[in-house]
Amino acid sequence: MAQKLIRIFHNPRCSKSREALALLQARGLDPEVVDYLQNPPQPGELRSLLAQLGLPARELLRSGEEEYASLGLADASLSDEAVLQAIAAHPKLLQRPIVVHGERAVIARPPELLLQLL
């Protein structure tokens, strides 16, 4: 039986992202590493991630980033589509790390949350 592909949306400068990747590798897994800052996910891919995560679009946002304030993303009346467009244009806003396994995904903060997928 083929092993399901594991993907991690990874920022190498983020300690939690590095910990999550190390946790996968320590279990003998070789995930597809997506450096989302270099290769930003587009709105369609973000919609798929939302479905796998089972979360609203707003949960993908990092509210501590400068762009969060400058783009007015605290405005609760913004549509999910507007949030996804902002993340696609400013990938630094994406929560990290996101680990995808099969049809499910998790925001691995803390990194141990990814164990729910395995």
DSSP file (Angstrom, degrees, kcal/mol; ACC not computed):
  #  RESIDUE AA STRUCTURE BP1 BP2  ACC     N-H-->O    O-->H-N    N-H-->O    O-->H-N    TCO  KAPPA ALPHA  PHI   PSI    X-CA   Y-CA   Z-CA
    1    1 A M              0   0    0      0, 0.0     2,-0.1     0, 0.0     0, 0.0   0.000 360.0 360.0 360.0 133.1    0.0    0.0    0.0
    2    2 A A        -     0   0    0      1,-0.1     2,-0.3     3,-0.0     3,-0.0  -0.443 360.0-116.9 -72.5 140.8    1.4    3.4   -1.0
    3    3 A Q        -     0   0    0     -2,-0.1     2,-0.1     1,-0.1    -1,-0.1  -0.570  32.3-109.3 -76.6 138.8    2.1    5.9    1.8
    4    4 A K        -     0   0    0     -2,-0.3     2,-0.1     1,-0.1    -1,-0.1  -0.448  38.3-105.8 -67.3 139.7    0.1    9.0    1.8
    5    5 A L        -     0   0    0     -2,-0.1    97,-1.3    26,-0.1     2,-0.5  -0.426  30.0-152.7 -67.0 136.9    2.1   12.1    0.9
    6    6 A I  E     -A  101   0A   0     24,-0.2    26,-3.2    95,-0.2     2,-0.4  -0.958  12.9-172.7-111.9 130.4    2.9   14.5    3.8
    7    7 A R  E     -Ab 100  32A   0     93,-2.5    93,-3.1    -2,-0.5     2,-0.4  -0.943   7.3-162.4-121.2 144.1    3.4   18.1    3.0
    8    8 A I  E     -Ab  99  33A   0     24,-2.6    26,-3.0    -2,-0.4     2,-0.9  -0.989  16.7-143.4-128.0 125.1    4.6   20.9    5.3
    9    9 A F  E     -Ab  98  34A   0     89,-3.2    89,-1.1    -2,-0.4     2,-0.3  -0.789  42.8-171.4 -83.5 107.8    4.1   24.5    4.6
   10   10 A H  E     - b   0  35A   0     24,-2.7    26,-0.7    -2,-0.9    27,-0.5  -0.818  36.7-168.0-120.7 139.7    7.4   25.6    6.1
   11   11 A N    >   -     0   0    0     -2,-0.3     3,-2.3     3,-0.2     7,-0.3  -0.960  16.0-155.7-119.6 108.9    9.3   28.8    7.0
   12   12 A P  T 3  S+     0   0    0      0, 0.0    -1,-0.1     0, 0.0     6,-0.1   0.688  92.4  58.7 -61.1 -17.1   12.9   27.8    7.7
   13   13 A R  T 3  S+     0   0    0     -3,-0.0     2,-0.5     4,-0.0    -3,-0.0   0.553  88.3  89.8 -86.9  -7.0   13.3   30.9    9.9
   14   14 A C    <>  -     0   0    0     -3,-2.3     4,-2.4     1,-0.1     5,-0.2  -0.794  66.2-151.9 -96.3 125.2   10.5   29.9   12.2
   15   15 A S  H  > S+     0   0    0     -2,-0.5     4,-2.5     1,-0.2     5,-0.2   0.887  97.6  51.0 -63.1 -39.2   11.4   27.7   15.2
   16   16 A K  H  > S+     0   0    0      2,-0.2     4,-2.3     1,-0.2    -1,-0.2   0.886 110.6  49.5 -66.1 -37.2    8.0   26.0   15.4
   17   17 A S  H  > S+     0   0    0     -6,-0.2     4,-2.3     2,-0.2    -2,-0.2   0.921 111.6  47.9 -66.8 -44.0    8.2   25.2   11.7
   18   18 A R  H  X S+     0   0    0     -4,-2.4     4,-2.4    -7,-0.3    -2,-0.2   0.902 111.6  51.3 -62.7 -40.3   11.7   23.7   12.1
   19   19 A E  H  X S+     0   0    0     -4,-2.5     4,-2.3     2,-0.2    -2,-0.2   0.908 109.6  49.6 -63.2 -41.7   10.5   21.7   15.1
   20   20 A A  H  X S+     0   0    0     -4,-2.3     4,-2.1     2,-0.2    -2,-0.2   0.919 111.6  48.0 -64.5 -43.4    7.6   20.3   13.2
   21   21 A L  H  X S+     0   0    0     -4,-2.3     4,-2.5     1,-0.2    -1,-0.2   0.918 112.1  49.7 -62.4 -43.6    9.9   19.3   10.2
   22   22 A A  H  X S+     0   0    0     -4,-2.4     4,-2.5     1,-0.2    -1,-0.2   0.878 108.1  54.1 -63.2 -37.9   12.3   17.7   12.7
   23   23 A L  H  X S+     0   0    0     -4,-2.3     4,-0.8     2,-0.2    -1,-0.2   0.909 110.4  46.2 -63.3 -42.8    9.5   15.8   14.3
   24   24 A L  H ><>S+     0   0    0     -4,-2.1     5,-2.1     1,-0.2     3,-0.9   0.941 114.2  47.6 -63.0 -47.3    8.4   14.3   11.0
   25   25 A Q  H ><5S+     0   0    0     -4,-2.5     3,-1.8     1,-0.3    -2,-0.2   0.848 105.0  59.3 -65.3 -34.3   11.9   13.4   10.0
   26   26 A A  H 3<5S+     0   0    0     -4,-2.5    -1,-0.3     1,-0.3    -2,-0.2   0.742 102.4  55.1 -65.6 -22.2   12.5   11.8   13.4
   27   27 A R  T <<5S-     0   0    0     -3,-0.9    -1,-0.3    -4,-0.8    -2,-0.2   0.254 125.6-104.5 -92.3  11.4    9.6    9.5   12.6
   28   28 A G  T < 5S+     0   0    0     -3,-1.8     2,-0.3     1,-0.3    -3,-0.2   0.661  76.4 139.8  77.6  16.3   11.4    8.5    9.4
   29   29 A L      < -     0   0    0     -5,-2.1    -1,-0.3    -6,-0.2    -2,-0.1  -0.700  42.1-157.4 -96.3 146.8    9.1   10.5    7.2
   30   30 A D        -     0   0    0     -2,-0.3   -24,-0.2    -3,-0.1     3,-0.0  -0.756  22.3-167.4-121.9  81.5   10.3   12.5    4.2
   31   31 A P        -     0   0    0      0, 0.0     2,-0.6     0, 0.0   -24,-0.2  -0.249  30.1-106.1 -71.6 156.3    7.6   15.2    3.7
   32   32 A E  E     -b    7   0A   0    -26,-3.2   -24,-2.6     2,-0.0     2,-0.6  -0.737  39.7-144.2 -74.2 122.2    7.3   17.5    0.7
   33   33 A V  E     -b    8   0A   0     -2,-0.6     2,-0.7   -26,-0.2   -24,-0.2  -0.833  13.1-164.9 -98.0 119.4    8.6   20.8    2.0
   34   34 A V  E     -b    9   0A   0    -26,-3.0   -24,-2.7    -2,-0.6     2,-1.6  -0.903   9.9-154.8-105.4 109.5    6.8   23.8    0.6
   35   35 A D  E >>  -b   10   0A   0     -2,-0.7     4,-2.3     1,-0.2     3,-0.9  -0.677  15.3-173.0 -81.3  91.8    8.7   27.1    1.3
   36   36 A Y  T 34 S+     0   0    0     -2,-1.6    -1,-0.2   -26,-0.7   -25,-0.1   0.660  76.8  60.9 -69.7 -16.3    5.6   29.2    1.1
   37   37 A L  T 34 S+     0   0    0    -27,-0.5    -1,-0.3     1,-0.1    55,-0.1   0.853 114.8  35.2 -74.8 -33.5    7.5   32.5    1.3
   38   38 A Q  T <4 S+     0   0    0     -3,-0.9    -2,-0.2     1,-0.2    -1,-0.1   0.769 133.7  28.6 -85.4 -29.4    9.3   31.6   -1.9
   39   39 A N  S  < S-     0   0    0     -4,-2.3    -1,-0.2    52,-0.0    -2,-0.1  -0.666  86.8-157.4-133.0  74.7    6.3   29.8   -3.5
   40   40 A P        -     0   0    0      0, 0.0     2,-0.2     0, 0.0    -3,-0.1  -0.250  20.3-115.9 -62.3 136.0    3.1   31.4   -2.1
   41   41 A P        -     0   0    0      0, 0.0    -5,-0.0     0, 0.0    -2,-0.0  -0.479  30.1-130.5 -67.9 140.6   -0.1   29.4   -2.2
   42   42 A Q    >>  -     0   0    0     -2,-0.2     4,-2.4     1,-0.1     3,-0.5  -0.440  30.7 -93.8 -87.6 165.8   -2.7   30.9   -4.4
   43   43 A P  H 3> S+     0   0    0      0, 0.0     4,-2.5     0, 0.0     5,-0.2   0.838 124.2  54.3 -52.0 -38.6   -6.4   31.4   -3.2
   44   44 A G  H 3> S+     0   0    0      2,-0.2     4,-1.8     1,-0.2     5,-0.1   0.923 110.7  45.0 -62.7 -43.3   -7.5   28.0   -4.7
   45   45 A E  H <> S+     0   0    0     -3,-0.5     4,-2.3     1,-0.2    -1,-0.2   0.876 112.0  53.0 -67.1 -37.1   -4.8   26.1   -2.8
   46   46 A L  H  X S+     0   0    0     -4,-2.4     4,-2.4     2,-0.2    -2,-0.2   0.884 106.2  53.2 -64.8 -38.0   -5.6   28.1    0.3
   47   47 A R  H  X S+     0   0    0     -4,-2.5     4,-2.0    -5,-0.2    -2,-0.2   0.909 108.8  49.9 -62.3 -40.9   -9.3   27.1    0.0
   48   48 A S  H  X S+     0   0    0     -4,-1.8     4,-2.2     1,-0.2    -2,-0.2   0.915 109.6  51.1 -62.3 -42.9   -8.3   23.5   -0.2
   49   49 A L  H  X S+     0   0    0     -4,-2.3     4,-2.6     1,-0.2     5,-0.2   0.914 107.5  53.3 -60.4 -42.2   -6.2   23.9    2.9
   50   50 A L  H  X>S+     0   0    0     -4,-2.4     4,-2.4     1,-0.2     5,-1.3   0.914 108.4  49.7 -58.9 -43.1   -9.1   25.4    4.7
   51   51 A A  H  <5S+     0   0    0     -4,-2.0    -1,-0.2     1,-0.2    -2,-0.2   0.907 113.2  46.5 -62.9 -41.1  -11.3   22.4    3.8
   52   52 A Q  H  <5S+     0   0    0     -4,-2.2    53,-1.4     1,-0.2    -2,-0.2   0.850 116.7  44.3 -69.7 -33.9   -8.6   20.0    5.1
   53   53 A L  H  <5S-     0   0    0     -4,-2.6    -2,-0.2    51,-0.2    -1,-0.2   0.780  98.7-137.6 -78.8 -27.8   -8.1   22.1    8.2
   54   54 A G  T  <5 +     0   0    0     -4,-2.4    -3,-0.2     1,-0.3    -4,-0.1   0.854  61.6 123.8  70.2  35.3  -11.9   22.5    8.9
   55   55 A L      < -     0   0    0     -5,-1.3    -1,-0.3    -6,-0.1    -2,-0.1  -0.861  66.8-104.2-126.0 157.9  -11.3   26.1    9.8
   56   56 A P    >   -     0   0    0      0, 0.0     3,-1.7     0, 0.0     4,-0.3  -0.461  40.9-107.1 -74.5 157.5  -12.5   29.6    8.7
   57   57 A A  G >  S+     0   0    0      1,-0.3     3,-2.2     2,-0.2     4,-0.3   0.838 115.8  66.1 -54.6 -38.3  -10.1   31.6    6.6
   58   58 A R  G >  S+     0   0    0      1,-0.3     3,-1.4     2,-0.2    -1,-0.3   0.773  89.2  67.1 -58.3 -27.1   -9.4   34.0    9.4
   59   59 A E  G <  S+     0   0    0     -3,-1.7    -1,-0.3     1,-0.3    -2,-0.2   0.648  91.2  63.1 -70.6 -13.8   -7.7   31.2   11.3
   60   60 A L  G <  S+     0   0    0     -3,-2.2    35,-2.6    -4,-0.3    -1,-0.3   0.610  85.7 101.2 -82.0 -12.1   -4.9   31.1    8.7
   61   61 A L  B <   -D   94   0B   0     -3,-1.4     2,-0.8    -4,-0.3    33,-0.2  -0.514  65.3-145.0 -83.3 139.1   -3.9   34.7    9.6
   62   62 A R    >   -     0   0    0     31,-1.9     3,-1.3    -2,-0.2     6,-0.2  -0.884  15.4-167.3 -95.0 104.3   -0.9   35.7   11.7
   63   63 A S  T 3  S+     0   0    0     -2,-0.8    -1,-0.1     1,-0.3     6,-0.1   0.625  77.8  66.6 -73.5 -12.4   -2.3   38.7   13.5
   64   64 A G  T 3  S+     0   0    0      4,-0.1    -1,-0.3    29,-0.1     2,-0.2   0.542  77.4 104.6 -85.3  -6.0    1.1   39.8   14.8
   65   65 A E  S X> S-     0   0    0     -3,-1.3     4,-1.0     1,-0.1     3,-0.9  -0.481  78.2-125.1 -77.9 147.2    2.5   40.6   11.4
   66   66 A E  H 3> S+     0   0    0      1,-0.3     4,-2.5     2,-0.2     3,-0.4   0.865 110.7  58.9 -56.0 -39.5    2.8   44.3   10.2
   67   67 A E  H 3> S+     0   0    0      1,-0.2     4,-2.3     2,-0.2     6,-0.3   0.803  94.4  65.4 -63.4 -29.3    0.8   43.5    7.1
   68   68 A Y  H <4>S+     0   0    0     -3,-0.9     5,-2.3    -6,-0.2     6,-0.4   0.937 111.6  34.3 -58.2 -46.9   -2.1   42.4    9.3
   69   69 A A  H ><5S+     0   0    0     -4,-1.0     3,-1.3    -3,-0.4    -2,-0.2   0.926 117.5  52.0 -73.8 -46.1   -2.5   45.9   10.6
   70   70 A S  H 3<5S+     0   0    0     -4,-2.5    -2,-0.2     1,-0.3    -1,-0.2   0.800 112.5  45.9 -66.2 -28.0   -1.5   47.8    7.5
   71   71 A L  T 3<5S-     0   0    0     -4,-2.3    -1,-0.3    -5,-0.2    -2,-0.2   0.451 110.4-120.5 -91.9  -1.3   -4.0   45.9    5.3
   72   72 A G  T X 5 +     0   0    0     -3,-1.3     3,-1.5    -4,-0.2    -3,-0.2   0.844  57.1 154.4  68.9  34.0   -6.9   46.3    7.9
   73   73 A L  T 3 < +     0   0    0     -5,-2.3    -4,-0.1    -6,-0.3     5,-0.1   0.565  58.1  75.2 -76.0  -7.1   -7.3   42.5    8.3
   74   74 A A  T 3   +     0   0    0     -6,-0.4     2,-0.7    -5,-0.1    -1,-0.3   0.646  67.8 111.1 -73.6 -13.5   -8.7   42.9   11.8
   75   75 A D    X   -     0   0    0     -3,-1.5     3,-1.9     1,-0.2     0, 0.0  -0.492  59.4-158.1 -65.8 107.4  -11.9   44.1   10.1
   76   76 A A  T 3  S+     0   0    0     -2,-0.7    -1,-0.2     1,-0.3   -18,-0.1   0.641  85.3  69.0 -65.1 -14.6  -14.4   41.2   10.8
   77   77 A S  T 3  S+     0   0    0      2,-0.0    -1,-0.3    -3,-0.0     2,-0.1   0.561  72.5 113.0 -83.1  -5.9  -16.5   42.2    7.9
   78   78 A L  S <  S-     0   0    0     -3,-1.9     2,-0.0    -5,-0.1    -5,-0.0  -0.418  71.1-119.1 -64.8 138.7  -13.9   41.1    5.4
   79   79 A S     >  -     0   0    0      1,-0.1     4,-1.9    -2,-0.1     5,-0.1  -0.311  19.3-112.2 -73.6 160.9  -14.9   38.1    3.3
   80   80 A D  H  > S+     0   0    0      1,-0.2     4,-2.7     2,-0.2     5,-0.2   0.895 120.3  56.5 -57.1 -39.8  -13.0   34.8    3.4
   81   81 A E  H  > S+     0   0    0      1,-0.2     4,-2.5     2,-0.2    -1,-0.2   0.898 105.2  50.2 -61.8 -40.8  -12.0   35.6   -0.2
   82   82 A A  H  > S+     0   0    0      2,-0.2     4,-2.0     1,-0.2    -1,-0.2   0.888 111.1  49.7 -64.2 -38.8  -10.5   38.9    0.8
   83   83 A V  H  X S+     0   0    0     -4,-1.9     4,-2.2     2,-0.2    -2,-0.2   0.928 111.9  47.6 -64.4 -45.5   -8.5   37.2    3.6
   84   84 A L  H  X S+     0   0    0     -4,-2.7     4,-2.5     1,-0.2    -2,-0.2   0.881 110.4  51.9 -65.2 -38.3   -7.3   34.5    1.1
   85   85 A Q  H  X S+     0   0    0     -4,-2.5     4,-2.1    -5,-0.2    -1,-0.2   0.902 109.3  50.8 -63.1 -40.6   -6.3   37.1   -1.4
   86   86 A A  H  X S+     0   0    0     -4,-2.0     4,-2.0     2,-0.2    -2,-0.2   0.907 111.1  47.8 -64.3 -41.7   -4.3   39.0    1.3
   87   87 A I  H  < S+     0   0    0     -4,-2.2     6,-0.2     2,-0.2     7,-0.2   0.920 111.1  50.8 -65.5 -43.0   -2.5   35.8    2.3
   88   88 A A  H  < S+     0   0    0     -4,-2.5    -1,-0.2     1,-0.2    -2,-0.2   0.884 116.2  41.6 -61.6 -38.1   -1.7   35.0   -1.3
   89   89 A A  H  < S+     0   0    0     -4,-2.1    -1,-0.2     1,-0.3    -2,-0.2   0.771 129.2  29.4 -79.2 -27.1   -0.3   38.5   -1.9
   90   90 A H    ><  +     0   0    0     -4,-2.0     3,-2.5    -5,-0.2    -1,-0.3  -0.679  68.7 179.2-133.9  76.8    1.5   38.6    1.5
   91   91 A P  G >  S+     0   0    0      0, 0.0     3,-1.9     0, 0.0    -1,-0.1   0.670  72.8  78.3 -61.1 -17.0    2.5   35.0    2.4
   92   92 A K  G 3  S+     0   0    0      1,-0.3    -5,-0.1   -55,-0.1   -55,-0.1   0.755  84.8  66.0 -59.4 -22.0    4.1   36.1    5.6
   93   93 A L  G <  S+     0   0    0     -3,-2.5   -31,-1.9    -6,-0.2    -1,-0.3   0.641  77.9 107.0 -74.0 -15.0    0.5   36.3    7.0
   94   94 A L  B <  S-D   61   0B   0     -3,-1.9   -33,-0.2    -7,-0.2   -34,-0.1  -0.477  76.4-118.0 -73.1 129.7    0.1   32.5    6.7
   95   95 A Q        -     0   0    0    -35,-2.6     3,-0.1    -2,-0.2    -1,-0.1  -0.282  47.1-102.7 -56.5 150.0    0.0   30.6   10.0
   96   96 A R  S    S+     0   0    0      1,-0.2   -86,-0.1    11,-0.1     2,-0.1  -0.985  78.2  15.8-147.4 156.1    2.9   28.1   10.2
   97   97 A P        -     0   0    0      0, 0.0    11,-2.5     0, 0.0     2,-0.5   0.690  61.4-177.2 -82.2 153.1    3.6   25.4   10.0
   98   98 A I  E     -AC   9 107A   0    -89,-1.1   -89,-3.2     9,-0.2     2,-0.5  -0.962   8.8-162.7-109.3 126.9    0.7   23.7    8.2
   99   99 A V  E     -AC   8 106A   0      7,-2.7     7,-2.0    -2,-0.5     2,-0.4  -0.940   2.1-164.4-113.4 129.5    1.1   19.9    7.8
  100  100 A V  E     +AC   7 105A   0    -93,-3.1   -93,-2.5    -2,-0.5     2,-0.4  -0.942  11.2 173.9-115.5 131.6   -1.1   18.1    5.3
  101  101 A H  E >   -AC   6 104A   0      3,-2.8     3,-1.9    -2,-0.4     2,-0.3  -0.929  63.8 -48.3-138.3 111.6   -1.5   14.3    5.3
  102  102 A G  T 3  S-     0   0    0    -97,-1.3   -50,-0.0    -2,-0.4    15,-0.0  -0.478 122.4 -18.2  65.4-126.2   -4.0   12.8    2.9
  103  103 A E  T 3  S+     0   0    0     -2,-0.3     2,-0.3    -3,-0.1    -1,-0.3   0.370 125.9  74.5 -95.2   3.9   -7.3   14.6    3.2
  104  104 A R  E <   -C  101   0A   0     -3,-1.9    -3,-2.8    13,-0.1     2,-0.3  -0.808  53.8-178.0-119.3 158.9   -6.5   16.2    6.5
  105  105 A A  E     -C  100   0A   0    -53,-1.4     2,-0.3    -2,-0.3    -5,-0.2  -0.961   5.6-164.3-147.4 162.9   -4.3   19.1    7.7
  106  106 A V  E     -C   99   0A   0     -7,-2.0    -7,-2.7    -2,-0.3     2,-0.9  -0.993  28.6-122.6-149.1 144.0   -3.4   20.8   11.0
  107  107 A I  E     -C   98   0A   0     -2,-0.3     2,-2.1    -9,-0.2    -9,-0.2  -0.827  34.5-143.2 -82.9 112.1   -1.7   24.0   12.0
  108  108 A A        +     0   0    0    -11,-2.5   -88,-0.1    -2,-0.9   -10,-0.1  -0.400  38.8 156.2 -86.4  64.6    1.2   22.5   14.0
  109  109 A R  S    S+     0   0    0     -2,-2.1    -2,-0.1     1,-0.3   -92,-0.0  -0.916  81.2  27.5-126.3 102.0    1.4   25.0   16.8
  110  110 A P  S >  S-     0   0    0      0, 0.0     3,-2.3     0, 0.0    -1,-0.3   0.555 103.8-130.2 -74.2 163.1    2.7   23.5   18.9
  111  111 A P  G >  S+     0   0    0      0, 0.0     3,-1.9     0, 0.0     4,-0.2   0.771 101.3  72.0 -56.1 -28.4    4.5   21.0   16.6
  112  112 A E  G >  S+     0   0    0      1,-0.3     3,-1.8     2,-0.2     4,-0.3   0.711  78.9  77.8 -61.5 -19.4    3.2   18.0   18.5
  113  113 A L  G X  S+     0   0    0     -3,-2.3     3,-1.7     1,-0.3     4,-0.3   0.785  79.3  70.2 -60.5 -25.6   -0.3   18.7   17.0
  114  114 A L  G X> S+     0   0    0     -3,-1.9     3,-1.7     1,-0.3     4,-0.6   0.746  80.2  75.6 -65.6 -19.4    0.9   17.2   13.8
  115  115 A L  G X4 S+     0   0    0     -3,-1.8     3,-0.7     1,-0.3    -1,-0.3   0.759  80.5  71.2 -62.9 -22.8    0.9   13.8   15.5
  116  116 A Q  G <4 S+     0   0    0     -3,-1.7    -1,-0.3    -4,-0.3    -2,-0.2   0.775  98.0  50.3 -61.1 -25.8   -2.9   13.8   15.2
  117  117 A L  G <4        0   0    0     -3,-1.7    -1,-0.2    -4,-0.3    -2,-0.2   0.709 360.0 360.0 -85.2 -21.6   -2.5   13.3   11.5
  118  118 A L    <<        0   0    0     -3,-0.7    -1,-0.2    -4,-0.6    -2,-0.1   0.459 360.0 360.0 -89.0 360.0   -0.1   10.3   11.6
